[in-house]
């Protein structure tokens, strides 16, 4: 009883470093202690956080094409709520609130990079119809598939590779939850930041004292460089984007920034020099102007963006290749656990080591994949052969990219779901066109297929 009511202290010394041979990690809530985190308070607040941060993730994703990881701010809010309510020993409850709430952006992130295109394309193809049930089912089935595909890798990333991956977001979240349990008030900075950000955006939107986006064209020399060398840059200075950069972190923001600078300051000017008086249509009859007659923005939209998408696709392939050892190691670990355990073995399993059985995962994955095939066949295409091809593409890509998404979260704390989704869209479109699926039907089908994969990859990360 005393152990059950024991208030957790700080994190163990070996929480974030690789374990020595024979060394074991004892979690802050001991495996022998009963876990009281799941109750009405934690589940209800977790759902509320999921709703609120889903809206925020959708807004940012549609605005800047990047979804933030919500675990850290939700953990801070959970600590503040438990402190305000004077709940004792609330660490377990805060873990549940954070775990449920952090799922807010995952379904949104998988959907917003593909499914809104269905509505955007209606302007060009009025005959294109959008079925809400198709959107709902693609997100639902993709989410279930992502969870089932990730579970076999959980023990590998969390236990076998303990301390070998930085897990920046999870590390920060753990520190917030543990510090909050010890009585620190961390909700005040979050509230203050929200007030400042709200006032900042209110001034921009209401009074227009400055523009939300700054462009180098605003100054004379910048305008000249943009016209002559086709090189320019623009910066979005909205509070949401600034906050997103802080959450994502300096390293990942730098990678995104340098990628943009490479296109705007290197690729666009080089294309202007090499192909100044040439029309590079690349099979697109709508491109009739020479490269030199285009503005810097037009060169980016016509060529630079496609080059960036190609780079993302190649990065995805490299990620799959680099993850081959992870797939092999995690697969071997899952295969060993697939063996049936007798009753005594199950009873001796520690609370922290209990997991859904591999048999359950295998059966659940099989049922989900069958339902996805039926959904593609009956609800989307109506052609069994094309549905089968799409099903194979979705299954293979979702499984292979599972390790890419999980590794990205483990290393940089951010899931590159937009890039992996774009690559999937390219592959799916090419394969489906080669198999006779074209026109508005092909557009709808490809986006729905990719919606399944995008949601699966997002929830995996």
Secondary structure, 3 states (H helix, E strand, C coil): CCCCCCCCCCCCCCCCCCCCCCCCCCCCCCCCCCCCCCCHHHHHHHHHHHHHHHHHHHHHHHHHCCCCCCHHHHHHHHHHHHHHCCCCCCHHHHHHHHHHHCCHHHHHHHHHCCCHHHHHHHHCCCCCCCCHHHHHHHHHHHHHHHHHHHHHHHHHHHHHCCCCCCCHHHHHHHHHHHHHHCCCCCHHHHHHHHHHHHHHHHHHHHCCCCCCEEEHHHCHHHHHHHHHCCCCCEEECCHHHHHHHHHHCHHHHHHHHHHHHHHHHHHHHHHHHHCCCCCCCCCCCCCCCCCCCCCHHHHHHHHHHHHHHHHHHHHHHHHHHHCHHHHHHHHHHHHHHCCCCCHHHHHHCCHHHCCCCHHHHHHHHHHHHHHHHHHHHHHHHCCHHHHHHHHHHHHHHHHHHHHHHHHHHHHHCCCCHHHHHHHHHHHHHHHHHHCCCCHHHHHHHHHHHHHHHHHHHHHHC
